[in-house]
Amino acid sequence: MINLGKIDKTLLEILACPVCHGSLQEQEDWLVCDQCRRKYPIRGNIPVLLVEEAVESEEGPASGASQAETTPGPQ
């Protein structure tokens, strides 16, 4: 079976959201947290798990998840 994802399945199993420590799921060019719904970019097949690089998902946090504020990085 061919893995079409950019991130190795074994690596994805051990990665966690740096804000809430929730599990991450790969969706296109993003890793999305199951709990707080933050999206972390994947650049050059490398996940960028920096809070400053995260974007809030339009779906909002999953029920019961707390929302920590993020400040946009310098532009």
Number of C-alpha atoms within 10 A of each C-alpha: 3 4 8 7 12 18 17 11 11 8 8 16 11 9 16 18 22 13 19 17 13 18 18 22 18 19 14 11 17 20 26 25 24 19 21 25 26 28 26 26 21 18 11 9 12 10 18 17 18 12 18 13 15 23 17 16 14 9 9 13 17 13 8 8 14 12 16 9 9 14 11 11 9 5 3
